[in-house]
Amino acid sequence: MADLDGDFDLAESGASTTFPQQCSALRKNGHVILKNHPCQIVEMTTSETGKVHLVGIDIFTGNKYEDVCSSTHNMDVPNVNRKDYQLNNIDDSYMSLMDDNGDQREDLKVPNNDLGKKIMSKFEKGETFNVSPVLDSSTCLS
């Protein structure tokens, strides 16, 4: 039989943007998906019956979401791998970005929301700033 060597340390294309974690293992200031929104946990309480009440703030919109689940229930937790890119140009709503190594990417659209307006305004003023793609890399933080 052939010796199978592989590097399974990296998750590339097709990898999930979330991983399951038992509700009882979540912690305040951590991250969790609540009502299909990536949130930072701002409040967490456990009742005597083993139910966990989670309150989170959406990391994109600032909206508040709540959920109650069993302490043994698995919740989706977003994979957090922060990488900042310098914005070099915007062409046809796509951002031209460069990382610390000088590698370019041009597959990220300017978000169609308040953040996108902020990015466009800063870009039009000639300001230098970074953006950070998140989750499935179709959205970014500035």
C-alpha positions, 0 to 999 in steps of 0.5 A: 500500500502507498504511504499517504502523506498529507498536510491536514493542518490547513483548511482551504476552499470548501472548508466550513466557515463554522464549527460546532461547539457545545453550548456549555463551552461557549464564553462571554466575548466569544463568538457564535451564530445566533439566528443565522448572524455571526455575533459576539456573546455579550451576556450568557446565563445558565438556569438550574434546568440546564438551559443557556440563555445567550445574548449576542451583538451582530458583528456587522450590523450591531443588532442584538440577537438572543437564543435559549438552548440546552447546555448540551446542544451544539451551536455553530461558531464562526471560524475566526482567521483575521487577515488585513488587506490594504485597499488599493483600488475599487473598480466596478464595485470590486476592491483591489486588495493587497496583504502584507506579503504583497499578494493581491486579491480582487474578488471581494465586492464593496458591501452594499450597506453602511460599511460599503458607503464608509469604504467608498467615502474613505477611498474617494478622499484618498485615505489609506486603510485596511479591510478584513474579509470575514466568514465566507470572504464575501463580506468585510470589516473596515 
